[in-house]
């Protein structure tokens, strides 16, 4: 860890690029002028060597014994790992939405009560539903007559009764489960 005394007399402009230093300086000047604190601001910190970190910062007016503002003080918490995880989650979520919107396959996710919570447009089209939101939170019962293997009939494609059979039961043979050694 670096010696904290090495920071005495320096400002953000000595440690960070203008991208972070200028807004930080302006925030501090506003606190000095108004006396109003800055609480919980998410800041992107671009360091002089180019690497980026993220901090959750709170800054307060620093007052002398007479109540006069003589500067600012604050605390910053490094939230870089949290921000990177949040960004990865947003990217993954975007990829999932793209997949669900464009995949020709029928993809769906169900909750513990067997209700649909996410699904591909192709899956909604299977039930002739123009507005896919109609399926959310619904359990679908599919019955497949003996003479119609693999597909539901047009008359039973849109039954929203509690699910009694899974969509996989449309197939003549069960789908084999893949297994991995050690599981």
Backbone as JSON Lines, residues from 0, in Angstrom:
{"i":0,"aa":"X","n":[0.84,-1.18,0.0],"ca":[0.0,0.0,0.0],"c":[0.88,1.24,0.0]}
{"i":1,"aa":"X","n":[0.48,2.22,-0.79],"ca":[1.25,3.46,-0.9],"c":[1.14,4.28,0.39]}
{"i":2,"aa":"X","n":[2.15,5.09,0.63],"ca":[2.18,5.95,1.81],"c":[1.14,7.07,1.64]}
{"i":3,"aa":"X","n":[0.13,7.15,2.54],"ca":[-0.9,8.19,2.42],"c":[-0.32,9.61,2.49]}
{"i":4,"aa":"X","n":[0.82,9.76,3.16],"ca":[1.42,11.09,3.23],"c":[1.88,11.59,1.87]}
{"i":5,"aa":"X","n":[2.06,10.67,0.93],"ca":[2.45,11.06,-0.42],"c":[1.34,11.79,-1.16]}
{"i":6,"aa":"X","n":[0.13,11.77,-0.64],"ca":[-1.0,12.45,-1.28],"c":[-1.17,13.89,-0.79]}
{"i":7,"aa":"X","n":[-0.54,14.24,0.34],"ca":[-0.69,15.58,0.89],"c":[-0.25,16.63,-0.14]}
{"i":8,"aa":"X","n":[-1.14,17.64,-0.29],"ca":[-0.84,18.74,-1.2],"c":[-1.24,18.46,-2.64]}
{"i":9,"aa":"X","n":[-1.71,17.26,-2.94],"ca":[-2.12,16.93,-4.3],"c":[-3.62,17.05,-4.44]}
{"i":10,"aa":"X","n":[-4.06,17.11,-5.68],"ca":[-5.49,17.16,-5.97],"c":[-5.84,16.02,-6.91]}
{"i":11,"aa":"X","n":[-7.12,15.89,-7.21],"ca":[-7.55,14.86,-8.16],"c":[-6.85,15.03,-9.51]}
{"i":12,"aa":"X","n":[-6.51,16.26,-9.88],"ca":[-5.85,16.51,-11.16],"c":[-4.47,15.87,-11.22]}
{"i":13,"aa":"X","n":[-3.86,15.6,-10.07],"ca":[-2.56,14.93,-10.03],"c":[-2.69,13.41,-10.13]}
{"i":14,"aa":"X","n":[-3.87,12.89,-9.87],"ca":[-4.06,11.44,-9.8],"c":[-4.92,10.87,-10.92]}
{"i":15,"aa":"X","n":[-5.84,11.67,-11.43],"ca":[-6.81,11.2,-12.41],"c":[-6.78,12.07,-13.66]}
{"i":16,"aa":"X","n":[-7.39,11.56,-14.72],"ca":[-7.5,12.36,-15.94],"c":[-8.56,13.44,-15.75]}
{"i":17,"aa":"X","n":[-8.63,14.36,-16.68],"ca":[-9.59,15.46,-16.65],"c":[-11.03,14.92,-16.6]}
{"i":18,"aa":"X","n":[-11.27,13.79,-17.23],"ca":[-12.61,13.19,-17.28],"c":[-13.19,12.99,-15.88]}
{"i":19,"aa":"X","n":[-12.36,12.63,-14.91],"ca":[-12.83,12.47,-13.53],"c":[-12.52,13.71,-12.69]}
{"i":20,"aa":"X","n":[-11.37,14.28,-12.87],"ca":[-10.92,15.38,-12.01],"c":[-11.81,16.61,-12.09]}
{"i":21,"aa":"X","n":[-12.21,17.0,-13.29],"ca":[-13.01,18.22,-13.44],"c":[-14.37,18.1,-12.72]}
{"i":22,"aa":"X","n":[-15.17,17.03,-12.97],"ca":[-16.44,16.92,-12.23],"c":[-16.25,16.81,-10.71]}
{"i":23,"aa":"X","n":[-15.19,16.13,-10.27],"ca":[-14.94,16.0,-8.82],"c":[-14.64,17.38,-8.22]}
{"i":24,"aa":"X","n":[-13.83,18.18,-8.92],"ca":[-13.51,19.53,-8.47],"c":[-14.76,20.4,-8.41]}
{"i":25,"aa":"X","n":[-15.6,20.3,-9.46],"ca":[-16.83,21.09,-9.49],"c":[-17.78,20.69,-8.37]}
{"i":26,"aa":"X","n":[-17.87,19.38,-8.08],"ca":[-18.7,18.93,-6.96],"c":[-18.21,19.55,-5.66]}
{"i":27,"aa":"X","n":[-16.9,19.55,-5.44],"ca":[-16.33,20.08,-4.2],"c":[-16.55,21.59,-4.09]}
{"i":28,"aa":"X","n":[-16.43,22.3,-5.19],"ca":[-16.66,23.75,-5.17],"c":[-18.13,24.05,-4.84]}
{"i":29,"aa":"X","n":[-19.04,23.24,-5.37],"ca":[-20.47,23.41,-5.08],"c":[-20.74,23.17,-3.59]}
{"i":30,"aa":"X","n":[-20.09,22.17,-3.01],"ca":[-20.24,21.89,-1.57],"c":[-19.73,23.07,-0.74]}
{"i":31,"aa":"X","n":[-18.58,23.62,-1.13],"ca":[-18.0,24.76,-0.41],"c":[-18.92,25.98,-0.51]}
{"i":32,"aa":"X","n":[-19.53,26.2,-1.67],"ca":[-20.39,27.36,-1.87],"c":[-21.76,27.21,-1.2]}
{"i":33,"aa":"X","n":[-22.32,26.02,-1.22],"ca":[-23.68,25.84,-0.72],"c":[-23.77,25.19,0.66]}
{"i":34,"aa":"X","n":[-22.73,24.45,1.05],"ca":[-22.76,23.72,2.3],"c":[-23.56,22.42,2.21]}
{"i":35,"aa":"X","n":[-24.08,22.09,1.02],"ca":[-24.87,20.87,0.84],"c":[-23.96,19.7,0.49]}
{"i":36,"aa":"X","n":[-24.12,18.59,1.19],"ca":[-23.27,17.42,0.93],"c":[-23.64,16.71,-0.37]}
{"i":37,"aa":"X","n":[-22.74,15.89,-0.82],"ca":[-22.96,15.01,-1.97],"c":[-22.93,13.59,-1.4]}
{"i":38,"aa":"X","n":[-24.03,12.86,-1.55],"ca":[-24.12,11.56,-0.9],"c":[-24.36,10.45,-1.91]}
{"i":39,"aa":"X","n":[-23.49,9.46,-1.88],"ca":[-23.67,8.24,-2.68],"c":[-23.59,8.43,-4.18]}
{"i":40,"aa":"X","n":[-22.66,9.22,-4.66],"ca":[-22.52,9.42,-6.09],"c":[-21.61,8.32,-6.68]}
{"i":41,"aa":"X","n":[-22.08,7.68,-7.75],"ca":[-21.26,6.69,-8.46],"c":[-20.35,7.44,-9.41]}
{"i":42,"aa":"X","n":[-19.04,7.24,-9.22],"ca":[-18.06,7.97,-10.03],"c":[-17.17,7.02,-10.8]}
{"i":43,"aa":"X","n":[-16.99,7.32,-12.07],"ca":[-16.02,6.61,-12.91],"c":[-14.7,7.35,-12.74]}
{"i":44,"aa":"X","n":[-13.68,6.61,-12.28],"ca":[-12.36,7.2,-12.04],"c":[-11.38,6.7,-13.1]}
{"i":45,"aa":"X","n":[-10.97,7.59,-13.98],"ca":[-9.99,7.23,-14.99],"c":[-8.63,7.7,-14.5]}
{"i":46,"aa":"X","n":[-7.76,6.74,-14.21],"ca":[-6.43,7.05,-13.66],"c":[-5.48,7.5,-14.76]}
{"i":47,"aa":"X","n":[-4.39,8.14,-14.34],"ca":[-3.41,8.66,-15.29],"c":[-2.84,7.58,-16.22]}
{"i":48,"aa":"X","n":[-2.72,6.35,-15.72],"ca":[-2.17,5.28,-16.56],"c":[-3.24,4.66,-17.47]}
{"i":49,"aa":"X","n":[-4.49,5.18,-17.39],"ca":[-5.55,4.73,-18.28],"c":[-6.51,3.71,-17.69]}
{"i":50,"aa":"X","n":[-6.14,3.08,-16.57],"ca":[-7.08,2.1,-16.03],"c":[-8.25,2.81,-15.34]}
{"i":51,"aa":"X","n":[-9.38,2.13,-15.34],"ca":[-10.62,2.71,-14.83],"c":[-11.07,1.96,-13.59]}
{"i":52,"aa":"X","n":[-11.49,2.71,-12.6],"ca":[-12.12,2.15,-11.4],"c":[-13.43,2.89,-11.19]}
{"i":53,"aa":"X","n":[-14.26,2.32,-10.33],"ca":[-15.54,2.94,-9.98],"c":[-15.6,3.11,-8.47]}
{"i":54,"aa":"X","n":[-16.15,4.24,-8.02],"ca":[-16.25,4.52,-6.58],"c":[-17.63,5.06,-6.25]}
{"i":55,"aa":"X","n":[-18.11,4.71,-5.09],"ca":[-19.32,5.28,-4.53],"c":[-18.84,6.3,-3.5]}
{"i":56,"aa":"X","n":[-19.12,7.58,-3.76],"ca":[-18.5,8.67,-3.01],"c":[-19.52,9.52,-2.27]}
{"i":57,"aa":"X","n":[-19.15,9.89,-1.06],"ca":[-19.91,10.86,-0.27],"c":[-18.92,11.95,0.15]}
{"i":58,"aa":"X","n":[-19.32,13.2,-0.08],"ca":[-18.47,14.36,0.28],"c":[-19.31,15.32,1.12]}
{"i":59,"aa":"X","n":[-18.67,15.89,2.13],"ca":[-19.35,16.78,3.08],"c":[-18.54,18.07,3.22]}
{"i":60,"aa":"X","n":[-19.2,19.15,3.67],"ca":[-18.44,20.37,3.95],"c":[-17.61,20.18,5.23]}
{"i":61,"aa":"X","n":[-16.37,20.66,5.18],"ca":[-15.47,20.61,6.34],"c":[-15.54,22.0,6.97]}
{"i":62,"aa":"X","n":[-15.91,22.05,8.24],"ca":[-16.13,23.34,8.92],"c":[-15.14,23.55,10.06]}
{"i":63,"aa":"X","n":[-14.8,24.78,10.3],"ca":[-13.94,25.1,11.44],"c":[-14.8,25.21,12.7]}
{"i":64,"aa":"X","n":[-14.19,25.57,13.79],"ca":[-14.91,25.62,15.07],"c":[-16.0,26.7,15.09]}
{"i":65,"aa":"X","n":[-15.94,27.65,14.16],"ca":[-16.95,28.71,14.08],"c":[-18.06,28.37,13.08]}
{"i":66,"aa":"X","n":[-17.97,27.2,12.44],"ca":[-18.99,26.79,11.48],"c":[-18.72,27.24,10.05]}
{"i":67,"aa":"X","n":[-17.55,27.89,9.84],"ca":[-17.21,28.34,8.49],"c":[-16.68,27.16,7.68]}
{"i":68,"aa":"X","n":[-17.1,27.08,6.42],"ca":[-16.61,26.01,5.55],"c":[-15.19,26.33,5.13]}
{"i":69,"aa":"X","n":[-14.28,25.38,5.41],"ca":[-12.86,25.57,5.08],"c":[-12.38,24.54,4.05]}
{"i":70,"aa":"X","n":[-13.29,23.68,3.59],"ca":[-12.92,22.67,2.61],"c":[-13.97,21.57,2.58]}
{"i":71,"aa":"X","n":[-13.56,20.43,2.11],"ca":[-14.47,19.28,2.06],"c":[-13.75,18.06,2.62]}
{"i":72,"aa":"X","n":[-14.53,17.08,3.01],"ca":[-13.97,15.78,3.36],"c":[-14.95,14.73,2.86]}
{"i":73,"aa":"X","n":[-14.47,13.53,2.71],"ca":[-15.37,12.52,2.19],"c":[-14.84,11.11,2.34]}
{"i":74,"aa":"X","n":[-15.63,10.21,1.82],"ca":[-15.25,8.81,1.82],"c":[-15.69,8.22,0.48]}
{"i":75,"aa":"X","n":[-14.82,7.39,-0.09],"ca":[-15.12,6.71,-1.35],"c":[-14.92,5.22,-1.15]}
{"i":76,"aa":"X","n":[-15.87,4.47,-1.63],"ca":[-15.78,3.01,-1.55],"c":[-15.57,2.48,-2.96]}
{"i":77,"aa":"X","n":[-14.56,1.65,-3.13],"ca":[-14.28,1.05,-4.43],"c":[-15.38,0.03,-4.74]}
{"i":78,"aa":"X","n":[-16.13,0.28,-5.81],"ca":[-17.2,-0.63,-6.23],"c":[-16.93,-1.14,-7.65]}
{"i":79,"aa":"X","n":[-15.66,-1.19,-8.02],"ca":[-15.29,-1.62,-9.37],"c":[-15.79,-3.02,-9.68]}
{"i":80,"aa":"X","n":[-15.59,-3.96,-8.78],"ca":[-16.02,-5.34,-9.02],"c":[-17.54,-5.4,-9.19]}
{"i":81,"aa":"X","n":[-18.28,-4.66,-8.36],"ca":[-19.73,-4.64,-8.46],"c":[-20.17,-4.04,-9.81]}
{"i":82,"aa":"X","n":[-19.54,-2.96,-10.22],"ca":[-19.89,-2.3,-11.48],"c":[-19.58,-3.2,-12.67]}
{"i":83,"aa":"X","n":[-18.45,-3.9,-12.64],"ca":[-18.09,-4.81,-13.73],"c":[-19.09,-5.97,-13.8]}
{"i":84,"aa":"X","n":[-19.5,-6.48,-12.65],"ca":[-20.5,-7.56,-12.62],"c":[-21.83,-7.06,-13.16]}
{"i":85,"aa":"X","n":[-22.21,-5.85,-12.78],"ca":[-23.46,-5.26,-13.27],"c":[-23.41,-5.1,-14.79]}
{"i":86,"aa":"X","n":[-22.27,-4.65,-15.32],"ca":[-22.11,-4.48,-16.77],"c":[-22.18,-5.83,-17.49]}
{"i":87,"aa":"X","n":[-21.55,-6.86,-16.91],"ca":[-21.6,-8.2,-17.51],"c":[-23.03,-8.73,-17.5]}
{"i":88,"aa":"X","n":[-23.76,-8.5,-16.42],"ca":[-25.14,-8.93,-16.34],"c":[-25.99,-8.24,-17.4]}
{"i":89,"aa":"X","n":[-25.8,-6.94,-17.58],"ca":[-26.55,-6.19,-18.59],"c":[-26.26,-6.71,-19.99]}
{"i":90,"aa":"X","n":[-25.0,-7.04,-20.26],"ca":[-24.63,-7.58,-21.57],"c":[-25.27,-8.95,-21.77]}
{"i":91,"aa":"X","n":[-25.22,-9.8,-20.76],"ca":[-25.82,-11.14,-20.85],"c":[-27.32,-11.03,-21.03]}
{"i":92,"aa":"X","n":[-27.96,-10.12,-20.31],"ca":[-29.39,-9.91,-20.43],"c":[-29.76,-9.46,-21.84]}
{"i":93,"aa":"X","n":[-28.96,-8.56,-22.4],"ca":[-29.18,-8.08,-23.76],"c":[-29.04,-9.22,-24.77]}
{"i":94,"aa":"X","n":[-28.05,-10.07,-24.57],"ca":[-27.87,-11.22,-25.46],"c":[-29.06,-12.16,-25.37]}
{"i":95,"aa":"X","n":[-29.57,-12.4,-24.16],"ca":[-30.73,-13.26,-23.98],"c":[-31.94,-12.68,-24.69]}
{"i":96,"aa":"X","n":[-32.17,-11.38,-24.54],"ca":[-33.3,-10.74,-25.21],"c":[-33.18,-10.86,-26.73]}
{"i":97,"aa":"X","n":[-31.97,-10.7,-27.27],"ca":[-31.75,-10.84,-28.7],"c":[-32.03,-12.27,-29.14]}
{"i":98,"aa":"X","n":[-31.56,-13.24,-28.36],"ca":[-31.81,-14.65,-28.66],"c":[-33.3,-14.95,-28.66]}
{"i":99,"aa":"X","n":[-34.01,-14.51,-27.64],"ca":[-35.44,-14.78,-27.54],"c":[-36.22,-14.09,-28.66]}
{"i":100,"aa":"X","n":[-35.76,-12.94,-29.11],"ca":[-36.45,-12.21,-30.17],"c":[-36.19,-12.79,-31.55]}
{"i":101,"aa":"X","n":[-35.06,-13.46,-31.74],"ca":[-34.66,-13.85,-33.09],"c":[-34.48,-15.34,-33.33]}
{"i":102,"aa":"X","n":[-34.51,-16.15,-32.3],"ca":[-34.28,-17.57,-32.48],"c":[-35.48,-18.25,-33.14]}
{"i":103,"aa":"X","n":[-35.23,-19.11,-34.1],"ca":[-36.35,-19.88,-34.68],"c":[-36.81,-21.0,-33.74]}
{"i":104,"aa":"X","n":[-36.04,-21.27,-32.7],"ca":[-36.37,-22.34,-31.75],"c":[-37.37,-21.85,-30.71]}
{"i":105,"aa":"X","n":[-38.14,-22.79,-30.18],"ca":[-39.09,-22.49,-29.1],"c":[-38.35,-22.61,-27.78]}
{"i":106,"aa":"X","n":[-38.04,-21.47,-27.19],"ca":[-37.29,-21.4,-25.94],"c":[-38.21,-20.82,-24.87]}
{"i":107,"aa":"X","n":[-38.21,-21.41,-23.69],"ca":[-39.05,-20.88,-22.63],"c":[-38.4,-21.12,-21.27]}
{"i":108,"aa":"X","n":[-38.79,-20.28,-20.3],"ca":[-38.4,-20.41,-18.9],"c":[-39.69,-20.43,-18.1]}
{"i":109,"aa":"X","n":[-39.76,-21.34,-17.11],"ca":[-40.93,-21.42,-16.25],"c":[-40.52,-21.25,-14.8]}
{"i":110,"aa":"X","n":[-41.45,-20.72,-14.0],"ca":[-41.19,-20.6,-12.57],"c":[-41.56,-21.91,-11.88]}
{"i":111,"aa":"X","n":[-41.47,-21.95,-10.56],"ca":[-41.71,-23.17,-9.8],"c":[-43.16,-23.65,-9.88]}
{"i":112,"aa":"X","n":[-44.08,-22.76,-10.27],"ca":[-45.48,-23.15,-10.42],"c":[-45.81,-23.48,-11.88]}
{"i":113,"aa":"X","n":[-44.78,-23.67,-12.7],"ca":[-44.91,-24.06,-14.1],"c":[-45.53,-22.96,-14.96]}
{"i":114,"aa":"X","n":[-45.4,-21.69,-14.53],"ca":[-45.9,-20.57,-15.32],"c":[-44.77,-20.02,-16.17]}
{"i":115,"aa":"X","n":[-45.07,-19.64,-17.39],"ca":[-44.08,-19.08,-18.29],"c":[-43.68,-17.69,-17.84]}
{"i":116,"aa":"X","n":[-42.39,-17.44,-17.76],"ca":[-41.91,-16.12,-17.37],"c":[-41.1,-15.46,-18.49]}
{"i":117,"aa":"X","n":[-40.47,-16.25,-19.34],"ca":[-39.73,-15.74,-20.5],"c":[-39.84,-16.78,-21.59]}
{"i":118,"aa":"X","n":[-39.87,-16.32,-22.84],"ca":[-39.97,-17.26,-23.95],"c":[-39.63,-16.53,-25.23]}
{"i":119,"aa":"X","n":[-39.29,-17.33,-26.23],"ca":[-38.94,-16.78,-27.53],"c":[-40.22,-16.41,-28.3]}
{"i":120,"aa":"X","n":[-40.05,-15.53,-29.28],"ca":[-41.18,-15.17,-30.13],"c":[-41.69,-16.39,-30.87]}
{"i":121,"aa":"X","n":[-40.79,-17.29,-31.24],"ca":[-41.18,-18.52,-31.93],"c":[-42.1,-19.35,-31.04]}
{"i":122,"aa":"X","n":[-41.83,-19.39,-29.76],"ca":[-42.67,-20.15,-28.83],"c":[-44.06,-19.53,-28.76]}
{"i":123,"aa":"X","n":[-44.15,-18.19,-28.67],"ca":[-45.46,-17.52,-28.64],"c":[-46.21,-17.76,-29.95]}
{"i":124,"aa":"X","n":[-45.48,-17.75,-31.07],"ca":[-46.12,-17.98,-32.37],"c":[-46.71,-19.38,-32.46]}
{"i":125,"aa":"X","n":[-46.12,-20.33,-31.77],"ca":[-46.63,-21.7,-31.77],"c":[-48.07,-21.73,-31.27]}
{"i":126,"aa":"X","n":[-48.43,-20.81,-30.38],"ca":[-49.77,-20.74,-29.82],"c":[-50.6,-19.64,-30.49]}
{"i":127,"aa":"X","n":[-50.11,-19.12,-31.61],"ca":[-50.81,-18.08,-32.37],"c":[-51.13,-16.88,-31.5]}
{"i":128,"aa":"X","n":[-50.17,-16.46,-30.74],"ca":[-50.35,-15.31,-29.86],"c":[-49.53,-14.15,-30.44]}
{"i":129,"aa":"X","n":[-50.22,-13.1,-30.85],"ca":[-49.55,-11.95,-31.44],"c":[-48.79,-11.16,-30.37]}
{"i":130,"aa":"X","n":[-49.4,-11.0,-29.21],"ca":[-48.78,-10.26,-28.12],"c":[-48.21,-11.27,-27.12]}
{"i":131,"aa":"X","n":[-46.92,-11.46,-27.14],"ca":[-46.27,-12.47,-26.3],"c":[-46.52,-12.24,-24.81]}
{"i":132,"aa":"X","n":[-46.87,-11.03,-24.42],"ca":[-47.13,-10.73,-23.01],"c":[-48.32,-11.55,-22.48]}
{"i":133,"aa":"X","n":[-49.2,-12.0,-23.4],"ca":[-50.35,-12.8,-22.98],"c":[-49.92,-14.1,-22.29]}
{"i":134,"aa":"X","n":[-48.76,-14.63,-22.66],"ca":[-48.29,-15.89,-22.09],"c":[-47.69,-15.75,-20.7]}
{"i":135,"aa":"X","n":[-47.18,-14.57,-20.38],"ca":[-46.48,-14.41,-19.1],"c":[-47.4,-14.72,-17.94]}
{"i":136,"aa":"X","n":[-46.9,-15.55,-17.03],"ca":[-47.64,-15.91,-15.84],"c":[-48.72,-16.95,-16.06]}
{"i":137,"aa":"X","n":[-48.82,-17.48,-17.28],"ca":[-49.83,-18.49,-17.58],"c":[-49.2,-19.87,-17.59]}
{"i":138,"aa":"X","n":[-49.98,-20.85,-17.17],"ca":[-49.6,-22.25,-17.31],"c":[-50.41,-22.8,-18.46]}
{"i":139,"aa":"X","n":[-49.78,-23.52,-19.35],"ca":[-50.46,-24.0,-20.55],"c":[-50.59,-25.5,-20.5]}
{"i":140,"aa":"X","n":[-51.79,-25.98,-20.76],"ca":[-52.05,-27.41,-20.82],"c":[-52.1,-27.83,-22.28]}
{"i":141,"aa":"X","n":[-51.31,-28.81,-22.62],"ca":[-51.27,-29.3,-23.99],"c":[-51.73,-30.74,-23.99]}
{"i":142,"aa":"X","n":[-52.7,-31.05,-24.84],"ca":[-53.08,-32.45,-25.01],"c":[-52.83,-32.8,-26.47]}
{"i":143,"aa":"X","n":[-52.18,-33.92,-26.7],"ca":[-51.8,-34.32,-28.04],"c":[-52.56,-35.59,-28.41]}
{"i":144,"aa":"X","n":[-53.5,-35.5,-29.34],"ca":[-54.22,-36.7,-29.76],"c":[-53.28,-37.74,-30.33]}
{"i":145,"aa":"X","n":[-53.71,-39.0,-30.27],"ca":[-52.86,-40.09,-30.76],"c":[-52.52,-39.94,-32.23]}
{"i":146,"aa":"X","n":[-53.41,-39.35,-33.02],"ca":[-53.14,-39.24,-34.45],"c":[-52.37,-37.98,-34.82]}
{"i":147,"aa":"X","n":[-51.91,-37.2,-33.83],"ca":[-51.17,-35.97,-34.12],"c":[-49.85,-35.96,-33.34]}
{"i":148,"aa":"X","n":[-48.93,-36.82,-33.72],"ca":[-47.66,-36.83,-32.97],"c":[-46.84,-35.58,-33.24]}
{"i":149,"aa":"X","n":[-46.24,-35.09,-32.21],"ca":[-45.27,-34.0,-32.36],"c":[-45.85,-32.61,-32.39]}
{"i":150,"aa":"X","n":[-47.15,-32.39,-32.61],"ca":[-47.72,-31.04,-32.68],"c":[-49.1,-31.02,-32.04]}
{"i":151,"aa":"X","n":[-49.48,-29.97,-31.39],"ca":[-50.84,-29.87,-30.89],"c":[-51.79,-29.55,-32.04]}
{"i":152,"aa":"X","n":[-53.05,-29.81,-31.87],"ca":[-54.03,-29.48,-32.9],"c":[-54.33,-27.99,-32.82]}
{"i":153,"aa":"X","n":[-54.9,-27.44,-33.9],"ca":[-55.23,-26.02,-33.92],"c":[-56.24,-25.66,-32.84]}
{"i":154,"aa":"X","n":[-57.11,-26.58,-32.5],"ca":[-58.14,-26.27,-31.5],"c":[-57.61,-26.25,-30.08]}
{"i":155,"aa":"X","n":[-56.49,-26.92,-29.82],"ca":[-56.02,-26.95,-28.43],"c":[-54.73,-26.18,-28.22]}
{"i":156,"aa":"X","n":[-54.29,-25.4,-29.17],"ca":[-53.02,-24.68,-29.05],"c":[-53.08,-23.55,-28.03]}
{"i":157,"aa":"X","n":[-54.23,-23.1,-27.64],"ca":[-54.3,-21.9,-26.82],"c":[-55.08,-22.14,-25.53]}
{"i":158,"aa":"X","n":[-54.81,-23.23,-24.89],"ca":[-55.49,-23.52,-23.63],"c":[-54.63,-23.03,-22.48]}
{"i":159,"aa":"X","n":[-55.18,-22.15,-21.63],"ca":[-54.41,-21.58,-20.54],"c":[-54.79,-22.2,-19.2]}
{"i":160,"aa":"X","n":[-55.24,-23.43,-19.21],"ca":[-55.57,-24.14,-17.97],"c":[-54.28,-24.54,-17.28]}
{"i":161,"aa":"X","n":[-54.33,-24.94,-16.01],"ca":[-53.11,-25.39,-15.35],"c":[-52.44,-26.52,-16.13]}
{"i":162,"aa":"X","n":[-51.15,-26.45,-16.23],"ca":[-50.41,-27.42,-17.04],"c":[-50.52,-28.81,-16.45]}
{"i":163,"aa":"X","n":[-50.95,-29.76,-17.27],"ca":[-51.03,-31.14,-16.81],"c":[-50.0,-32.01,-17.52]}
{"i":164,"aa":"X","n":[-49.53,-31.53,-18.66],"ca":[-48.5,-32.27,-19.41],"c":[-47.49,-31.28,-19.94]}
{"i":165,"aa":"X","n":[-46.27,-31.68,-20.03],"ca":[-45.25,-30.78,-20.53],"c":[-45.24,-30.77,-22.04]}
{"i":166,"aa":"X","n":[-44.65,-29.74,-22.62],"ca":[-44.54,-29.65,-24.07],"c":[-43.69,-30.78,-24.64]}
{"i":167,"aa":"X","n":[-42.78,-31.3,-23.85],"ca":[-41.94,-32.4,-24.32],"c":[-42.76,-33.66,-24.57]}
{"i":168,"aa":"X","n":[-43.97,-33.75,-23.99],"ca":[-44.79,-34.95,-24.18],"c":[-45.36,-35.03,-25.59]}
{"i":169,"aa":"X","n":[-45.2,-33.99,-26.38],"ca":[-45.65,-34.04,-27.78],"c":[-44.82,-35.03,-28.58]}
{"i":170,"aa":"X","n":[-43.6,-35.23,-28.16],"ca":[-42.7,-36.09,-28.93],"c":[-43.06,-37.56,-28.72]}
{"i":171,"aa":"X","n":[-42.78,-38.38,-29.72],"ca":[-43.05,-39.82,-29.61],"c":[-42.1,-40.46,-28.6]}
{"i":172,"aa":"X","n":[-40.84,-40.0,-28.6],"ca":[-39.84,-40.58,-27.7],"c":[-39.35,-39.49,-26.76]}
{"i":173,"aa":"X","n":[-39.02,-39.88,-25.55],"ca":[-38.46,-38.87,-24.63],"c":[-37.1,-38.4,-25.11]}
{"i":174,"aa":"X","n":[-36.77,-37.18,-24.8],"ca":[-35.46,-36.65,-25.15],"c":[-34.46,-37.16,-24.14]}
{"i":175,"aa":"X","n":[-33.36,-37.82,-24.61],"ca":[-32.39,-38.34,-23.64],"c":[-31.68,-37.2,-22.93]}
{"i":176,"aa":"X","n":[-31.43,-37.37,-21.66],"ca":[-30.74,-36.37,-20.86],"c":[-29.25,-36.56,-21.0]}
{"i":177,"aa":"X","n":[-28.53,-35.48,-21.21],"ca":[-27.06,-35.57,-21.27],"c":[-26.53,-35.64,-19.86]}
{"i":178,"aa":"X","n":[-25.54,-36.43,-19.66],"ca":[-24.91,-36.53,-18.32],"c":[-23.44,-36.22,-18.45]}
{"i":179,"aa":"X","n":[-22.89,-35.68,-17.4],"ca":[-21.47,-35.38,-17.35],"c":[-20.83,-36.22,-16.27]}
{"i":180,"aa":"X","n":[-19.61,-36.7,-16.54],"ca":[-18.93,-37.47,-15.49],"c":[-18.75,-36.61,-14.25]}
{"i":181,"aa":"X","n":[-18.94,-37.21,-13.12],"ca":[-18.69,-36.5,-11.85],"c":[-19.91,-35.77,-11.32]}
{"i":182,"aa":"X","n":[-21.03,-35.81,-12.03],"ca":[-22.22,-35.11,-11.52],"c":[-23.09,-36.06,-10.73]}
